[in-house]
Amino acid sequence: MNLLIVESPSKAKTIEKYLGAGWRVIASVGHVRDLVPENGSVDTAHDFAMRWQIMPGKEKQIKQITDELKNADAVYLASDPDREGEAIAWHILDILRDKKALSGKKVYRVAFHEITKKAVLDAIAHPREIDQNLVDAYMVRRALDYLIGFSISPLLWRRNLGRSAGRVQSVAVKLVVDREREIEAFKPTEYWSLTAKCNSQNSEFNAMLSGVNGKKIEKMTIAGRAQMNEILNKIGEPVIDAHVIAIDKKKTSRRAAAPFTTSTLQQEASRKLYFSSRRTMSAAQKLYEQGLITYMRTDATNLSGDAVNEIREYIQKNYGYAFVPKSPNIYITKSKNAQEAHEAIRPTHFDGAQPALSGDEEKLYDLIWKRTIACQMTNAEFDSVSADIETDAHNAIFHAVGTTRTFDGFMRIYTEDKDDGDDNSESKLPVLNVGDIIKISQLTPEQHFTQPPARYTEASLVKKLEELGIGRPSTYATIMSTIVDRNYVEQDKQRRFHPTPGGWVISAYLSKYFNDLVDVNFTAKTEDTLDDVSNGKQQKLDALRDFWNPTSVMIDDARGIKTSEIINAINENMHAHLFPDNNDKCPKCGGKLGIKLSKYGAFIGCENYPTCDYTQKLTDFGNAPDKDATPQSKNEPVDLGDGIYFRIGKFGPYVTDGKKNVAAKKYTADTITLDAARELLSGEIKKSEPVVIGENPATGKTIYFYPTGKYGAYISSNRVNVSVSKQPDLDTAIELINNKKPTKRFTKKSKK
């Protein structure tokens, strides 16, 4: 018998059908091992040696693997074909070697980018060794994230500055904060336009003023109402005779957008389907595991030759030869570190039979299907006409533009949506010739103001991160959800990001004392370094030293800074935001107002405390986010499959099958699984065994983590319990236990 190990149970079921007798396919359920969650697990003094432990709850998967391996002749490690997947394969192999479970067994690493019978069998026929370069890149990434978390995060929560800081998430928060600064500093400029309603042979169209008395009129030329009135007086009567003095005709074409990469899929799903990045990747994961699409974490835009041929045949059969280009459309991948061996995200079959899907999966599959078919269709073609119309009095010229689509091409089935400022609208003009008489029946002046840059949506923030070279296909969804979950940003009703007070504070602190950590160029360079390690261009230890040496200096310097100095720096950084009118006087005593820090978060207070006790919520000051801004995750159901959803309601998270709702307080949208939801709905929750986190230095007592309790997961030490969403690291657990407010206890009065 052969044993094949994949990451998810759904994928295991699909693949086992393809392989049949003689094969056993089981799932690791993602990562099985991680760094020990305590200081020293990455030893910077000894070549960054790393201490690993089997993750809580994964002992079951390891036991299943070792039990099945006893009856197997060979084991095939078939985790996902990326950096994280390679690391999972390496961890499983390392665990099995430690357990001496591989005696006499052959070990193979196989990778496939789509779960079809052909792809799986081909991968098994061509196994390879574990790619140590990919594993090293994972180790560098994991070590850096760990070192930042265990070094910088304590500096934050000990001074009540924030919950934690992440290597990439911090840059995303800073981008949102910087955009808010631009908006707050923006000064609108007034300008005017003049629209003429034109009539030609019983057809109406609009034209814009482009010249007056020989002077060219551009967008910002007319600065105010007085200037507009002067122009109207020059032009004269409300009904004006005019004629066409110039016609410019040209043909244009538009090419279809490239097939989806991870980031463009997230962007387009956000625009068209209003999906968050996390929701998009959840649906894509399910489609991949069912064998319906290729691997959904990719930055390549190329398609396999077989897929292109199938797509072209489908187009010819369903739309005709006119929609099939003479040669296949080729798209150049923009990402300089893209792995061209990967494909873009596409359906695995093009026989026209639509799979039986529903909900998010159906919507996303339809989007991927249309985009993929469209990318191999002919261009859309347009006739563009512009006309210059001059008044008979020769005192004004108006310009009209019309665009008419003459051939649909790819637009027959799909058009890409655009971000702010992009406009691909079509407008028509009647047939016009030079000398034609035009009647201008109405002149409409309109006041405008220049607009500040738009706040980021998920789509535009992902696009910005990708442009800057920050983050990779596997991280975009996590970045988006993390900055919301940590309450550093929130989204308004238009799904645009605003920084929260906490986001402002942590960005101000990091910008002052950890500038490299939030510098886009430094972060992009780190991402490039990880890619270089993946490609074998740089050694693991060199990469770690290059990052950690300057970062450790920043950390050491930050440890000795007085809290009062930090508060002054944050006040200076945030002054324009908090006091846009520069009025920072206390309304109670006239003292100076500024940021104060407490374990309940930042607030505004008076410098004369305790003589003056004036305080105010931070959100009541300056250009605060809209009061109706709500975290996106609160209203967004997560489709777990089989008609079961995870939601967050008025009383917290819960799972539902439409008939029954059950509280799921120990879970988040990232940690809930279909099996866990079924267990909750069936009422078969078993009492969990405690996990030792470490010793509390303040009491000398052990801190335990309980995955399941009456009210969800919690930590406990010395009869103090604190609810948590997941197992915390030791420093966080110490902070939570030691800062737990004492519970009021009521005792019976003794009888006298």
N, C-alpha and C positions, 0 to 999 in steps of 0.2 A: 504493500500500500504506500501511496505517496501522500504527504501532508502539505497543504498549501495554506499559508497564513496571509490574510488580508487585514484591512483596518476596520471594516464595518460589517455587521451581521447581514445587512441587506445585500451588500456586494458578495458576501460568501454564498448566500442562497442562489444568486444569479449565476455565479461561476460554477458552482457545484452541478448545476443543470447541464452546463456545457461539457464538463469533464466526465461525468458518469462513474461507472464502477471502477474501483481501484484507486479512487481519490477521496480524500477527506479535506474539506475546506472549512476553516474556522477563522474567527475574527479576534484581533487583539483589542478591538474597540479603541482605536487611537493609540496615543502614547501609553507605554506601560511603566516607564521609569522616568524620574526627574531628579534634579539636584535635591539633596537633603535640605529642608527649609530652615537652615540655621547658619549663623555666621561661620565663615571658614570653609564652606563647601566648595568654594573656588579659592584655592590657596595661591595668592598672587606672589608669595615669596618663593614658591617651589614650582615654577613653570606652569602656573595656573592649573595645578592638579585639581580634578573635580571628583567630588564624592556623590554617588548616586544611590537612590533607594527606589524600590518598587512603589509606585504611587498607591495611595490608600484606595482600596476597593478593587485593585487590579490583580490581587493575589489569585482571584478566581480564574482570570484569563490565563495567568502563568501556569496554574495547576492543570487547566484544560489542555494547554499546549504540551506540557510535559507528559501528561497521561496519554494523549493521542500519539505522541512521538514514540512511545514504547512499541507501538505496533507498526511503525512506519519504517520504510527503507531509506527514504529521502525526504528532506524538508525544503519547500520552496517558499522563500520570503518574498511576498508579492504586495508589499505596502506601496503607497502612492509614488508616482515617478517624479518626486521633487525632493528638495533638501530635507524637509521634515519626514517624508516617507523613508528616505534613505537612513535617517537617524533611527526611526522605529525599527527597521530591519536590523541595524547594527546593535541596538539595545537588546532585542530579542535574542540575537545570536550570542551576545556577550553573557546574558543571563543563562542561556542553555549551556554554554561552556563552563560557567561557574558551577552549575548544578551537575556537570559531567553527564549530561543527558544526550550527548552527540556521538557516543562511542559507536563506531561502525556505521554511522549515518552520513549520507552525502548531503551537502548544503548548497543550495543554489539561490541566487538573487534574480528575480524576474520582474520586469516592469512593462506595463502596457498603458496606452493613453486612451483606450476606449474598451469598454467591457462587451466585446462581441466575441463569438466563438472563434472566429478567424484570428483576432488580435491576441486572445488568451493562449490559444494553441501555438501561435507563432512565437510568443514570448517564452513559453515553456520549452520550445524547440531550440531557442537561442538564449540560454541563461548566461549570466555574467557574475563577476565578483562584486561585492559591495564596493561602491565608489567612495574611497576614503576621503577624497577631496570634498565631496558633498557632506560627509559626516563631520569633517573638520570645520566646514563653514557653519554647520548647525551648532557645533560646540562653541565657536567664537560668538555667534549670535546669542546663544543661551547664557554664556559666561558674562557677556556685556550686560545683558538685561538683568541678570542676577546681581552683578556688582553695583549697578546703578540703583536697583531696588533696595539692596541691603545697606548701601552707603548713603544715598541721598534721601530716601524716604524717611528714615528716622530723624534727619535734620528738619524735615517738614512737619511731621506730626508732633514732635517734641516742642516745637514753637508754634503749633496750631496754624501752620501755613497751608496745609493741604494733606490729602490722604497719601499720595505717592507720586512719583515722577517716572516717566517712561522715556526710553531713548527716542522713539519716533512719535509717540503720542504727545509729548511735550512740544514738539515742533508744530504739530497740527493745531494744538491749542493756541500757540503763539500766532500762527497764521490767522486764526479767527479773531484774536485780540487785535492784531495789527490792522486787519481789515476794519474793525470797529473804530480804531483810532483814525483811520482815513475818513471814515464816514463822519465822525464827530468833528474833524478838522475841516471838512469840506465846506466851502463857501459857494453857494449857488450863484450862477451868473445869468442875468436876464437876457433874453433875445426874442426876436419876433420873426414870424414868417407870414407870407401872404399867399393864399390859395385862390386861384381863379377857376370858377366854374365855366367850362367852355362848351360850346355847342357847334357841331359840324354835321350837316345833313341829318338832323334829328337824332344825333348821338351825343351823349354827354360824357365828359371826362374832365379830370382835374389837371391843372398845371401849376407849378410853383414859380414865384417870381425869381428871376435869375439875373436881371439887369435893369437899371434905371438911368436914363439919359447917358448911356454909354458906360456907366460904372457897373462893374460886376458885383452881384449880390451873392454872398456865400452864407453859410449857416449862421454865423455869429455877427454878420454885418450890421443888422438892424438891432440896436442895443436897447431901445426903449420906445414907449408909446409916442413921445413927441416926434421921434424920427419916423415912426410908422405913419403918423398923421401927415407929416410933410410929404412922404412918398404917395400916399393916397390922394393928396391935393394935386400933386403933379400929374397923376394918371387921369384924374377927372371923373367923368360921368359914370353912373352905376352900370349902364349898358354901353359896352365899348366894342367898336369894330376893330378886328385884328385879322392877320393873315399868317399863314405858315411860311417861314423864310428858310428853314433848313430841315432836312429829314436825314436821319442816320439809321440804317438798317444793318443788322449783323446776326449771324447765327452763332449760338453758344450751345454748349453741352455740359452736362453734369455727370460725374462718375459716381457709381455706387460706393458707399462706405465699405471699408475693409471688414472681413468677418470679425467676430467678437474676440477680444482678449478679456482677461478678468476685469480689468478696470473699465473698458468700454461697455462691457455687459452691465456692470454695476451702474455706470452713468446712465445708460439708456433705459435700464429697468427703473431707475429713479425718475427719469423724465416721463416715460410713457406709462409705467405701471404704478408709480408712487411707492416703489419698494425701497426699503432701507438696504444698505449693503449686506447686512447680516441676513435679512430675509431673502435677498437674491441668492446668496451663496448657499443658504439652507435648501432652497428649492433646486438649485443647480446640483447640489450634492446628491439629492434624491434621484434626479434625472440620470446622473452619471452612474449611480449604483444600480439602476434598472437597465443599464446598457443602452440608453437612449441618446446620450450626447458624449462627446469626447471629454477628456479631463478638463475640469473647469478652472484650474489654476495655471494660467499660461500668459506670457506676454508676447507670443508669436502670432503673426497674422497669416502665415502660410497654410495651405491645405495640401493634403496628399494628392498625388496624381490620380489615384483611384477615385477619391472623393470628387475631384474636379470633373472627371469624366462622367460620373453618375449624375452630378448636378446639371451638367450641360445636356445630357440625355433627357433629364426630367424637364428642363426648360423648353427644349425643342418639342417634346411630346405635348406639353400642356399650354405653351404660349406661341410656338411657331419659330421658324428659323430666324425671323427678323429680330428676335430677342436673344439670340445666341451670338456672341461676338466671334469674329473669325479665329481668334486665338484666345486662350484662357486669360482672364484678368489676373495680374500678379500684383501683390501688395508688399511693399517694403516695410519690414518691422522697424518701428522708430526706436524702440528700446535697444541701447547699444549692447546690453548684456543678455538679450533674449536668447533662449535656447531654441535654435531653429529645428532641432530634432522634434520638438513639440509642435503640435498643430494649434491653430485657432480653435475656439469653441464652436463645434458644429454638431448637427445630428449625425448619428451613426448609420442611418439608412435613408435612402431617397427613393423608395419604391412608391411613395405617395400615400401609403397606409398610415393614417394618423393614430398614434397610440391612445389607449383609453386612459385619459388623465382628467384631473379636476383641480380646482383651486389654483394655488400659486404655481404648481408644476405645469398645469395646462397653459397658463398665461405666459410663463417664461419659455416653455418649449416653443410656443407659437412665435414668440419674438425671435428666438434663436433660429428657427426654421426659416422665417421670412428674410432675416438678415443674411443668412447663408446662401439661400437661393438668389437673392438680389445681387450679391457680390459678384456673381458670374454672369450677370445679364448685361445687355448693351446699355450704353449711355442714354440718359434722357436728353432730348434735343429741344431747343427753344429758338423762337424768333424774337429778337429784341429790337424794339423801335423807339427812337427818341425824336422829339420834334421841338423846334424852337418857334415860338409864336410871338410876333411883334405887333404891338398896337399900331393902328393906321396913323396915329399921331407921332409915331416913332419915339415915344417917351418911356416905353417899358417892354421887356422881353420876358416871356414865361417859358418854362421848360417842362415838357411832359414826357414820361417814360412808360412804355408798355412792354410786357413780356408774355409771350404766349407759348405754351408747351405744344410742340408739333409732333413729338413722338414720346410715348411714355417711358420706354426702356425699363430700367429697374424700378422706376416709380410706379409701375403697374401693381407692384405688391408691397413696396416698402419705401418709406422715407425716414431718414434719420432726424430725430429731434435735435434742437440746438439749445445752447445756453444763452444767457442774457446778452443782448446786443447783436445776435445773429438774426437775420431776416431773409428768408427765402420765398417771400410771398410773391404771387404772380398777379399782374394787373394787365388789362387789355386796353388798347387804343383802337378807335375806328380807323379805317383805311384813310390815310392822309397823304397829300402830295404838296409839293412846294407851290405856293400861290393860292391854296385853298382858303376860302373866306371862313373866319372863325368869329362867332359872337361870344363875347365874355359877358355873361348875364349877372355875375355876382363876384365880388371880391371879399374874401374872408380873412381878416387879420387875426393872428393867434399869438398869444403870449406863451413863451416857454421858459423853463429854467433848466440849466444843466443839472444832471443828476449825479449823486455820489456813486461810487462803485457799489455794486450789489453785494449783499451778504452772501456767504457761501451756502450752497445747498450741499447735500452729500455728494451729488454728481460733480459739482464744480470743485469741491474740496479734493475729491479723489483725483480729478483731472489735474488740479494744481500740484498735488503731491507727486503725481506721475511726471509732470513736466519738470519738476525740480529734481527728479531722481531719488525721491524719498519713499521708502516702502517698496514692497514687491507684491506680486499677485496674491500671495497667501496671507498678506497682512492688512490689506485695505479695509476689509470688513471688521476686523478686530480693532483697528485704529478708530473707526467711526463709532463702534459700540462702546469702546472703552472711555472715550472722552465724554460721552453722554452718561454712562453708568457712574463715572467718578464725579459727576456733577460739575465739570469744568465748563461745559457748554450745554445749551438747551436749544430746542427748535420751536419757532413760532408756528402760527397757523399756515404760513406759506412754506413751511419746512426749511426755513433758513436758520443757520446757526447764529446764536448770540453767545458771547462769553458770559458766564455767571460771575457773581462777585468772587467766588473761589477761583474761577479761571483767570480773572484779572490779577488776583493776588499772587497765585503761583507763577503766572507768566512774568510778573514784575520781579519776583524773587529770582527766578531762574535766569532772566535776562541780565540781572545785575551780577549774580555770583556764579552762574554756570552758563556763561554766554555761549561757549562752544556747544553745549548740549542742545541749545535751541537755535543754533546757527544753521541755516538751510544748507550752506556749502559744506560745513563740517559733517552734518548728518548724511548728505548725499555721498560724500567721500567715503564715509563708513560703509554705506550700502555697496559702493563700488568695491571696497575692500573685501566684503563678504563674497561678492561675485568673483573676485580674483582668487580667493581661497577655493571657491567651488570649481573654478577652472584650472586650478593647479598653478596659478601664476604667483601666488604668495603663500608663505608658510603660516600655519596656524599661530604659532607663538609670536612671530613677527607682527601679525595683525593685532593680536591681543596687547602686546606691548605698545604698539603705536597708538592705540586708543587709550589704554589704561594709564600710561605714564602721565600724560597731561591732565587726564580726568582726575586722577588721584591727587594731584597737586591742588586742583580746584576744590576738591572735597576737604583736604586738610586745611586749606585756607578758610573755608566756610565754617569749619567747626569752631574756630576761635572768634568769630564775629559776634559781638554783643547783640542781643535781641533789639535793644533800643536803636542801634545803628541800622539793623535790617528794616525796622518799622519806618525810620526816616527815609531810607532808600525807596521803599514801597510807596510812601506818601509822595515823594518827588516824582516817581514814575507815573502815579495815578492821578496827580493833582488836576490835570486838564480834564480828565474824565469825571472826577468827583465834583469839581467846582468849575464848570465851563464858564461861569460869569466871574470867576476869580474871587468869589465871596466865600471865604472859609472861616468867617467869624461865628463864634458860638452865639446862638440867639438868646441864651440864658445869662451869660456873663461877659461876652465879648472876647473870650479867649480864642485861640486857634483850634480849629477842628482838624481831625486827621484819622487815619486808620488805627484801630486798636485790635489786638488779637486775643482770642479766648478759645477754650476747647470747644465752644459751640460755633466757632467761625469768626470771621472778621466783622467788625462793625465800626461805626463812626463814633468818636468820643472827643471830649474836650481835653485840652492840654492841662487844664487846671484841676483835673481829678486828683484827690478826692474832694477838694473844696467844691468843685462843680461836678455834679453827677449827670450832666446832659449826655444822652446817647441816642443813636438813631440807627435803624437798619441800613445796611449798605445799599440795598436795592432801592431805597427811597432817595438816594443821592445821584446827582449827575444824570448822565444819559444811560440810565439803567435799561435792561432788556424789557420788552413788553411784559406786562403782568399776566397776559394770557399765554405766554410762552410755556410750553410743557415738554418734559422729556419725551422724545419720540417713542421710547420703548414702552411707555405706559399704556398706549392705546393700540398697540400692534400685536395681533394674535400670531402665534408661531404654529404653523401646520406641522404636526408631528407624524401624520399619516394615519390611515384607517379611521378617518373622521374624528381624530382626537386633536385638540388644540391646547396650547399653553397660553394663558392670558394673565394680565395683571389688572385686577379690579380694585374696587374701593377698599377692600380689606386685605389686599395683597395678592401674591401670585396664586393661581389655581389651574387645574387641568379640567377639561370638560370633554365629554363625548356627545354633547347635545342633549343628553338625558340626565346626566349627573355631573355636578360640580364638586371637586375635592381640592381642598387647600394644598398648596405645594410650596410651603414657606421656605424649605431648605434649597429650593432650586432657583436658577435664573434662566433666561432665555438661552444662555450659552451652555448651561450644564444639564438641562432637562433632556431626557431621551424618551423614545416611544416606549421602551420596556419599563422605564421608571414610571411613566404616566399610567401605563396599564396596571402596574403594581398598586399605585395610589388609588385608582378607580376600583380595583378589586378589593381594596382594604387589606391586602396581604403585606403590610409593612412590618418588617422584622426589626427587633431591637438591635441597634448597631453596637459593635465593639468599639471601645475608645481607642484613639490613636494618640500616642505620646508626642507632644509637640516639643517639650523641653522644660527646663527649670526656670521658675520665676525668681530672679535674684533678689527681689524685694522681700520675699517670704521664705525662699528656700523650698517651696512646694512645687510639685510637678503640675504642668498645664496639660489637660487632655482635650482632644477634639472628638465630639460625638456627632457622626454624620446624620443620625436620626434621633429626634426627641419629640416630645409631645407637641412642641411648637416649632419644629424644624431643627436644623443643625445648630450646635452651640459648642462653646468651649467652657471648661470648668477647671477651677483650681481653688483649693482651700475654702470650699463651700460657696464660691462666687461663680455664677453662671452668666454668660453673655451670648446672646443669639448672634449668629454669623451666617453669611450666605454660602461660604465655602471654607475649607481649611486654611487658616491664615499662617503666615510665617511666624517665627518665634517673637521677633521684635513687635510685630503688630499685636500678637496675642498678649504679650506683656503689657502693652499700652492699654488694650481693651480691658483687661482684668483689673489693672491698677487704677484705672479711671472710672470704673463702674460706680455709679452713685448708689449709696446704701439704700436698701429697701426699707420702707417704714414697716415696723413690726408692731402689731397691736397685742397687748397682753391683758389678761384679766386682772382687775384690781384685787388686791388681797383684802380679805375681810378683816375688819378691825375687831 
